[in-house]
Amino acid sequence: MNPSQDEQTQRNEAVLRALGAQTPPVAGTITPPYSLQPGEVWVPPTADYAQRNEEGVGRGRLAAWVLVDGALGFILALVLQFIALFAFLQIRNISGLDGIAGLQNDPVVTLVAAPTLGLGFAGLAALRIRVLRKLPWSWFGLHSRRIWSAIGLGTLAGFAFLLVNAGFSVLFRLLGSEPDQAEQIVGPFRTATPLQLGLLGLFIVLIGPFLEEVFFRGYALRAFSQRFGAIWGIVLSAALFSAPHALSITTGFIGLLVPIFAGGVILGIVYQRTGNLWSAVIAHCINNLLGFIGLLAALQQ
């Protein structure tokens, strides 16, 4: 006599447990496969479980929250800047409009305010994915899988980013659209100390790229890709990536935003190719390193 379906299911589960598999999750809960320990085996009971693991707990598709979180991240950045500026004024005992106006050329103010935008974006991404959706850090691509491939392709993507930037820089200079981003940064640091320049380099080359990649590739690109597909995920995240950079210039918007959009596409492609966020972080760091070297050269003039 053939066993009933329930009996067969129980036997199958017993075999899986004997092999080290996890107990299938209770309905309504999420146990992401990313959190499995080495050697553990887990077989999803339904076809839609993988999709639920991509979105985590909570209602609504993640893609619908990206722009909201971007706006909230920007607001958080403004709040952080206000707090940092207020603390700086209190420490320096500065008051009055003249004293505040004089801070425009103070490199310390720039150093204090510089990380706030990245912290705002990355903070909202972490809140959405880790706290509200209860997904692991590896959801962003922050893991060690395929790390050597990520390093190699990330390095190639970094040099591709540099070539794209150089090509567009020449083109838009000829067209008369030259952004003043470098001058906006150079101004306050003409009298900076070596320590201040070192801290600026740390932010531009390492901290800034990491924070930006967590939001724009780790969160935005993946959320858009899950909803609209890989190509639109890359395009939309690259467009979103270029928008905040317009805040750092007063002229040459097209000359800055087009290369950054193209660079965002490159970063998106290498992230999609490797599934490892460190590839995009490395590429971003390489591009910013050359930019920082150019900044140092400008300070010597």
C-alpha positions as semicolon CSV with decimal commas, in nm:
position;residue;x (nm);y (nm);z (nm)
1;M;0,000;0,000;0,000
2;N;0,140;0,338;-0,102
3;P;0,191;0,587;0,181
4;S;-0,032;0,892;0,186
5;Q;0,100;1,228;0,066
6;D;0,131;1,355;0,425
7;E;0,334;1,053;0,529
8;Q;0,562;1,094;0,227
9;T;0,611;1,463;0,306
10;Q;0,705;1,379;0,664
11;R;0,956;1,121;0,543
12;N;1,108;1,370;0,298
13;E;1,144;1,630;0,574
14;A;1,305;1,371;0,801
15;V;1,559;1,288;0,530
16;L;1,638;1,658;0,477
17;R;1,684;1,714;0,850
18;A;1,914;1,415;0,866
19;L;2,123;1,575;0,591
20;G;2,147;1,898;0,792
21;A;1,869;2,093;0,625
22;Q;1,672;2,358;0,809
23;T;1,307;2,312;0,898
24;P;1,091;2,483;0,634
25;P;0,984;2,827;0,756
26;V;0,647;2,886;0,914
27;A;0,402;3,065;0,686
28;G;0,442;3,442;0,708
29;T;0,803;3,432;0,827
30;I;1,121;3,488;0,632
31;T;1,443;3,297;0,682
32;P;1,666;3,427;0,403
33;P;1,891;3,167;0,244
34;Y;2,172;3,424;0,269
35;S;2,189;3,363;0,645
36;L;2,254;2,988;0,622
37;Q;2,565;2,869;0,795
38;P;2,836;2,684;0,596
39;G;2,732;2,327;0,532
40;E;2,361;2,385;0,594
41;V;2,108;2,290;0,330
42;W;1,766;2,436;0,277
43;V;1,511;2,364;0,007
44;P;1,237;2,628;-0,050
45;P;0,892;2,469;-0,023
46;T;0,726;2,694;-0,280
47;A;0,827;2,873;-0,596
48;D;0,730;3,218;-0,466
49;Y;0,945;3,185;-0,155
50;A;1,255;3,302;-0,340
51;Q;1,072;3,620;-0,443
52;R;0,967;3,684;-0,083
53;N;1,329;3,646;0,021
54;E;1,424;3,910;-0,236
55;E;1,174;4,158;-0,093
56;G;1,190;4,064;0,275
57;V;0,902;4,119;0,517
58;G;0,656;4,404;0,489
59;R;0,413;4,527;0,227
60;G;0,484;4,683;-0,109
61;R;0,764;4,629;-0,355
62;L;1,103;4,767;-0,259
63;A;1,128;4,959;-0,587
64;A;0,842;5,179;-0,474
65;W;1,040;5,288;-0,168
66;V;1,367;5,386;-0,336
67;L;1,273;5,745;-0,425
68;V;1,103;5,790;-0,088
69;D;1,413;5,669;0,093
70;G;1,632;5,887;-0,129
71;A;1,430;6,196;-0,030
72;L;1,433;6,095;0,337
73;G;1,806;6,030;0,313
74;F;1,859;6,381;0,179
75;I;1,653;6,525;0,463
76;L;1,852;6,320;0,713
77;A;2,172;6,456;0,557
78;L;2,048;6,815;0,605
79;V;1,965;6,741;0,969
80;L;2,311;6,591;1,022
81;Q;2,472;6,894;0,858
82;F;2,276;7,130;1,081
83;I;2,376;6,936;1,392
84;A;2,741;6,927;1,283
85;L;2,743;7,299;1,201
86;F;2,573;7,390;1,530
87;A;2,825;7,184;1,727
88;F;3,112;7,342;1,533
89;L;2,984;7,693;1,609
90;Q;2,955;7,611;1,977
91;I;3,305;7,463;1,994
92;R;3,458;7,759;1,810
93;N;3,237;8,005;1,999
94;I;3,130;8,168;1,673
95;S;2,823;8,387;1,653
96;G;2,684;8,649;1,417
97;L;2,632;8,639;1,042
98;D;2,985;8,758;0,966
99;G;3,136;8,474;1,166
100;I;2,911;8,217;1,000
101;A;2,983;8,356;0,652
102;G;3,354;8,318;0,717
103;L;3,309;7,942;0,759
104;Q;3,270;7,898;0,382
105;N;3,648;7,885;0,347
106;D;3,712;7,675;0,657
107;P;3,827;7,324;0,557
108;V;3,710;7,180;0,891
109;V;3,350;7,272;0,810
110;T;3,377;7,096;0,475
111;L;3,527;6,788;0,639
112;V;3,249;6,777;0,898
113;A;2,972;6,823;0,643
114;A;3,113;6,609;0,360
115;P;3,007;6,262;0,489
116;T;2,652;6,366;0,580
117;L;2,495;6,307;0,237
118;G;2,641;5,959;0,207
119;L;2,547;5,880;0,565
120;G;2,192;5,994;0,499
121;F;2,147;5,773;0,194
122;A;2,326;5,469;0,339
123;G;2,144;5,511;0,670
124;L;1,803;5,499;0,502
125;A;1,908;5,198;0,294
126;A;2,019;5,014;0,608
127;L;1,697;5,109;0,786
128;R;1,480;4,985;0,499
129;I;1,665;4,659;0,429
130;R;1,808;4,554;0,765
131;V;1,550;4,686;1,012
132;L;1,218;4,705;0,828
133;R;1,262;4,426;0,572
134;K;1,480;4,212;0,799
135;L;1,718;4,114;0,520
136;P;2,090;4,051;0,583
137;W;2,384;4,268;0,479
138;S;2,460;4,015;0,206
139;W;2,138;4,128;0,032
140;F;2,329;4,445;-0,063
141;G;2,610;4,233;-0,206
142;L;2,833;4,284;0,098
143;H;2,980;3,936;0,118
144;S;3,299;3,752;0,025
145;R;3,157;3,528;-0,248
146;R;3,339;3,564;-0,581
147;I;3,566;3,816;-0,413
148;W;3,859;3,772;-0,654
149;S;3,631;3,814;-0,950
150;A;3,488;4,124;-0,782
151;I;3,836;4,268;-0,728
152;G;3,948;4,199;-1,085
153;L;3,635;4,319;-1,262
154;G;3,600;4,609;-1,020
155;T;3,950;4,725;-1,108
156;L;3,876;4,704;-1,482
157;A;3,548;4,889;-1,429
158;G;3,734;5,159;-1,236
159;F;3,966;5,227;-1,528
160;A;3,670;5,220;-1,766
161;F;3,504;5,482;-1,544
162;L;3,820;5,694;-1,569
163;L;3,830;5,669;-1,949
164;V;3,463;5,765;-1,977
165;N;3,518;6,062;-1,747
166;A;3,821;6,175;-1,946
167;G;3,642;6,145;-2,278
168;F;3,335;6,337;-2,165
169;S;3,552;6,598;-1,994
170;V;3,724;6,680;-2,321
171;L;3,397;6,677;-2,514
172;F;3,204;6,907;-2,282
173;R;3,499;7,141;-2,242
174;L;3,489;7,190;-2,618
175;L;3,114;7,247;-2,596
176;G;3,158;7,507;-2,323
177;S;2,995;7,308;-2,041
178;E;3,267;7,283;-1,781
179;P;3,153;7,213;-1,423
180;D;3,308;7,404;-1,133
181;Q;3,299;7,108;-0,895
182;A;3,676;7,105;-0,843
183;E;3,687;7,474;-0,756
184;Q;3,404;7,427;-0,506
185;I;3,628;7,180;-0,321
186;V;3,966;7,343;-0,381
187;G;3,865;7,682;-0,237
188;P;3,840;7,587;0,132
189;F;4,150;7,365;0,117
190;R;4,404;7,611;-0,021
191;T;4,519;7,672;0,338
192;A;4,451;7,321;0,469
193;T;4,701;7,125;0,676
194;P;4,837;6,787;0,560
195;L;4,612;6,617;0,817
196;Q;4,305;6,793;0,678
197;L;4,401;6,696;0,324
198;G;4,452;6,337;0,439
199;L;4,106;6,329;0,596
200;L;3,957;6,476;0,277
201;G;4,129;6,203;0,075
202;L;3,998;5,936;0,312
203;F;3,645;6,054;0,253
204;I;3,672;6,110;-0,123
205;V;3,858;5,787;-0,201
206;L;3,718;5,538;0,050
207;I;3,430;5,643;0,276
208;G;3,224;5,834;0,019
209;P;3,230;5,561;-0,248
210;F;3,132;5,292;0,002
211;L;2,838;5,488;0,143
212;E;2,714;5,581;-0,205
213;E;2,741;5,227;-0,338
214;V;2,539;5,087;-0,048
215;F;2,245;5,305;-0,151
216;F;2,273;5,343;-0,528
217;R;2,388;4,995;-0,628
218;G;2,330;4,777;-0,321
219;Y;1,979;4,909;-0,259
220;A;1,843;5,112;-0,552
221;L;1,979;4,900;-0,837
222;R;1,877;4,574;-0,679
223;A;1,529;4,698;-0,588
224;F;1,472;4,842;-0,938
225;S;1,607;4,524;-1,101
226;Q;1,368;4,305;-0,904
227;R;1,076;4,512;-1,028
228;F;1,176;4,624;-1,380
229;G;1,461;4,392;-1,485
230;A;1,839;4,424;-1,492
231;I;1,870;4,682;-1,772
232;W;1,618;4,925;-1,625
233;G;1,769;4,865;-1,283
234;I;2,107;4,983;-1,410
235;V;1,963;5,283;-1,598
236;L;1,735;5,404;-1,319
237;S;1,997;5,366;-1,047
238;A;2,253;5,550;-1,263
239;A;2,008;5,838;-1,316
240;L;1,939;5,852;-0,943
241;F;2,314;5,839;-0,874
242;S;2,387;6,142;-1,091
243;A;2,115;6,367;-0,945
244;P;2,270;6,454;-0,602
245;H;2,601;6,549;-0,764
246;A;2,431;6,853;-0,915
247;L;2,423;7,000;-0,563
248;S;2,801;7,045;-0,563
249;I;2,823;7,275;-0,868
250;T;2,684;7,603;-0,995
251;T;2,785;7,577;-1,364
252;G;2,831;7,302;-1,622
253;F;2,552;7,073;-1,503
254;I;2,538;6,868;-1,822
255;G;2,916;6,840;-1,831
256;L;2,909;6,677;-1,488
257;L;2,586;6,477;-1,485
258;V;2,633;6,295;-1,817
259;P;2,974;6,145;-1,721
260;I;2,844;6,051;-1,376
261;F;2,540;5,883;-1,531
262;A;2,770;5,689;-1,767
263;G;2,990;5,596;-1,472
264;G;2,683;5,481;-1,283
265;V;2,598;5,252;-1,572
266;I;2,948;5,103;-1,557
267;L;2,921;5,053;-1,181
268;G;2,580;4,894;-1,225
269;I;2,705;4,653;-1,491
270;V;2,998;4,530;-1,283
271;Y;2,770;4,488;-0,980
272;Q;2,518;4,290;-1,185
273;R;2,798;4,082;-1,334
274;T;2,958;3,984;-1,003
275;G;2,668;4,003;-0,757
276;N;2,924;4,149;-0,518
277;L;2,900;4,513;-0,411
278;W;3,273;4,532;-0,345
279;S;3,331;4,530;-0,721
280;A;3,139;4,857;-0,757
281;V;3,305;5,001;-0,446
282;I;3,652;4,925;-0,586
283;A;3,566;5,078;-0,924
284;H;3,424;5,388;-0,756
285;C;3,731;5,422;-0,534
286;I;3,968;5,403;-0,832
287;N;3,781;5,678;-1,013
288;N;3,773;5,901;-0,705
289;L;4,142;5,838;-0,637
290;L;4,240;5,998;-0,965
291;G;4,000;6,283;-0,893
292;F;4,167;6,340;-0,556
293;I;4,512;6,337;-0,717
294;G;4,388;6,602;-0,960
295;L;4,258;6,802;-0,665
296;L;4,599;6,791;-0,497
297;A;4,760;6,904;-0,822
298;A;4,517;7,197;-0,842
299;L;4,610;7,300;-0,487
300;Q;4,976;7,329;-0,592
301;Q;4,897;7,584;-0,863
